[in-house]
Amino acid sequence: MSDHQQLHDIIAARIAKEGRITFAAFMEACLYEPELGYYTSAGRKVGAEGDFYTSISVHAAFGRVIAREMAQMWRSMGSPAEFTLVECGAGNGRLACDILDYLAEREPVMYGGLSLVLVEREPTLEQAQARLLAQHLEHVRWLAPDEFYSGSFTFSGCLYSNELVDALPVHRVVMTEEGLQEVYVTLKDGELMEEAGALSTPALEEYLQRLGIQLHPGKQAEINLIALEWLTTVAQALQQGFIMTIDYGYPAEELFAPHRMRGTLLCYHRHQTEENPYIRLGQQDITSHVDFTSLMKRGAEIGLQSEWFGEQYRFLMATGIIEELEEVERSDVSEEEKLRIRLALKKLIMPEGMGGIFRVLVQSKGIAEPRLLCQRRIGG
Ligand SMILES: C[S@@+](CC[C@H](N)C(=O)[O-])C[C@H]1O[C@@H](n2cnc3c(N)ncnc32)[C@H](O)[C@@H]1O
């Protein structure tokens, strides 16, 4: 039996036993069902041989520039003897490796007291991460999500993630004549089907009310309650320091705008987008755009200060991507290699591409007026 069929049967059995399930429960199974989910099954997901690219696979300069900002965070905290970085959803470890390479080379004092904690729902990625991070192993430790999110782990430093929040399961709602309803997944003649029904939790309506958003009739939208739970949990673990969230998404007003009638849910398979989440179960990625306004609002409720929010290209320009490029230009790498790097960096900062689609949110806790690189005026 194919993995797709096995996962289909598991979801169908759940529906037969418990009745229709929320879209969030369906998405959780598709992405994270042990050994069968998209992220919890074998195989490359990110990069040329996977289904999509992320910024970390474009060029090491992405991680190096983030590392420059982390060094600035460390200074903002008075250059403490110990500083912890936590990466949630670390994938193959590429970003962590680029960050640690930079810090080892350019910030030896900070590097000396640095610990990196990797938290990843797909446990077999630990091998790939350990291979990439071979030079830095005495600074690295792994924590299983259950352990990390249990509340017993606390740290000071910076927790960061790239494309984690878009991979958290979302509820889906639709505005009908009867008011706001939820999209459920049910079974009809053995096939998975959608149906609308009463909300599974009042938190969905409260979410939109808190934003002051009224959906237009017929409009569908995703609501990421898990993202808010995630932020609350990680903010509790953080004693003092920063949370840096990089992902594609918008401020709420733009995300829930009337023209996005069908929301932003999208699947990825072999570098092609697909709108139907009910095919290739466990073999295609399912994502939705991040609502950064809600992350900022929840942050403010739980003691996080929003320090900076904006497009990735603005962040990279202010934190040092041009300096990275200048270093490459001055180096003795071949002209051909320089051209390749120029093109890669352009990909990261073009406002029409990754530079404009992705956004960066930096929140702080317990730090009076940090002076971050991203807060500099571009060119200033
Ligand atoms: C879209 S991938 C991004 C991987 C990597 N950060 C990158 O940019 O290429 C999302 C990753 O987050 C992991 N993940 C999902 N939920 C998680 C959670 N709550 N804590 C830690 N990792 C999680 C998934 O297993 C997956 O590897």
The ligand as an ORCA input file, in Angstrom:
! r2SCAN-3c Opt
* xyz 0 1
  C       9.306     24.709      5.904
  S      10.429     23.785      6.871
  C      11.731     24.973      7.056
  C      13.066     24.343      7.342
  C      14.240     25.333      7.462
  N      14.051     26.275      8.545
  C      14.459     26.095      6.170
  O      14.297     27.305      6.147
  O      14.803     25.454      5.148
  C       9.654     23.770      8.475
  C      10.350     22.851      9.485
  O       9.782     23.072     10.787
  C       9.671     21.824     11.471
  N       8.658     22.033     12.524
  C       7.326     22.112     12.401
  N       6.730     22.392     13.570
  C       7.739     22.525     14.476
  C       7.789     22.892     15.845
  N       6.668     23.148     16.528
  N       8.996     22.961     16.448
  C      10.138     22.707     15.759
  N      10.150     22.356     14.450
  C       8.979     22.289     13.820
  C       9.286     20.867     10.366
  O       9.552     19.521     10.719
  C      10.158     21.367      9.201
  O      11.420     20.736      9.171
*
